[in-house]
Amino acid sequence: LAAKAGIQLDTNVAASNPDGTEFGNGVFSITIDGVGGDDSFSFGAGIFVDGTSVYLGTDNTGKLLGTLTETAPSSGVFLDGSGQALSVDLASNVVFADLATLMRSVIYTNASDNPSGTPRAITYSVTDADNDTTTGEMNLTVVPTVAPVINFLDGNKSVGELAAKAGIQLDTNVAASNPDGTEFGNGVFSIT
């Protein structure tokens, strides 16, 4: 359920560069491998995308961080499970803190009502100003929705013939719960 709403992948991820160069004119990209079609990435709080331009902040008056390698779709969602990277060619003045904000803002979403529990390999890749590249990988498993549970159902009931003809309430204690936290709207109730 959380994956369908979108989750921030990693609030602590950052990149460092032991040779002392910053990340200006480098590249940040993130890819996913393992499942497909319903997985996507977007940018969350602190990052604004306008066409192919990526800004620090809430609008296009913030610091320009770079340019997407493809035009942002109107949905703001990138990487539709095709294996294509969400990639930003970084501006010349991008520093460590800017890159950390960009990396931490990545939102993962799975649009399926029944997502696969197969682990997904998510790879962050950063190239610095000297064209040196490093990668970091995380494994993400989407836990499929848990089925609803019927509680307190009286498994055996005996009634007399007259009561059965008149009609009886089968169970006054039966209830349903949904461990994944979703409600039952647009669901189906049936009794056989």
Sequence and secondary structure as in RCSB ss.txt:
>XXXX:A:sequence
LAAKAGIQLDTNVAASNPDGTEFGNGVFSITIDGVGGDDSFSFGAGIFVDGTSVYLGTDNTGKLLGTLTETAPSS
GVFLDGSGQALSVDLASNVVFADLATLMRSVIYTNASDNPSGTPRAITYSVTDADNDTTTGEMNLTVVPTVAPVI
NFLDGNKSVGELAAKAGIQLDTNVAASNPDGTEFGNGVFSIT
>XXXX:A:secstr
 HHHH EES SS     TT    TT EEEEEEESS TTEEEEE TTEEEETTEEEESSSTTS EEEEESS   TT
  B  SSS  EEEEE TT  HHHHHHHHHTEEEEE  SS   S EEEEEEEE TTS EEEEEEEE        EE
ES  S     HHHHHH   S SS EEE TTS   TT      
